[in-house]
Amino acid sequence: MQSNRRLKHIGVWTWSLPAWAGRLPDGRTYNTCPSAGICRHVCYALHGAYLWPVVRSRHEANLRFVLEDLPGWQRAMMAELQASRFAGRWVRIHDSGDFFSDDYLRAWTGICRARPEVNFYCYTKEVDRLRRLVEPDPPDNLHWVYSYGGVQDHSLDPGVDRVADVFPDEDAIERAGWSSQRESDLLAVLGPPLVGMSANRIPVFLKRIAGRRFSTWQAVETAARAARHKATGSRRRAPS
């Protein structure tokens, strides 16, 4: 269990995987964010300190443990979280990565139930997976927010779901009438249900975002993809 500088000052621990898709040193490929959409083009976890060898190695070691011995990893997590320093504290599941399989998500819900004295939270784009495996009977100490920018955005209902969207800046969040989580990352799950986050000030990312919210950018990409599929299907059905 680690804690980065941004989360350490509010007493949050983190547990993470490598972001999105890649290849482990042994040649195995992975995708820890199978429902990622436009977010992969501006992912903070594919930039900066996340690419440092020591950080990348630690995240890859976490993934290897999960892939090679999921029950053993679950037991190790429950043992670590039994330490008194975690009692009453918060653990953010995935500073990078996501719930990439049903079994992996089930392992996390088992950990939450085994450690009721610890609070857990996450951002996720795995809408369908949480709908099926968590929403019917969630652990009392697990809090989540669905984040826009994924291929399952169409499944979200901001009138019902707790949702987070990335905006170009704080002014855009305020103009939209959403609530910023700038003061504390925990506001994503404890504050008002429409959560706004300001885009990372990385110049190349800001250029790609081009003043858009993740939700609107993803909607355009989804519509364009549907149009391409429709056009491809029409060409295949056309008589020779």
Order of alpha helices (4+ residues) and beta strands (2+ residues): alpha-beta-beta-beta-alpha-alpha-beta-alpha-beta-alpha-beta-beta-alpha-beta-alpha-beta-alpha-alpha
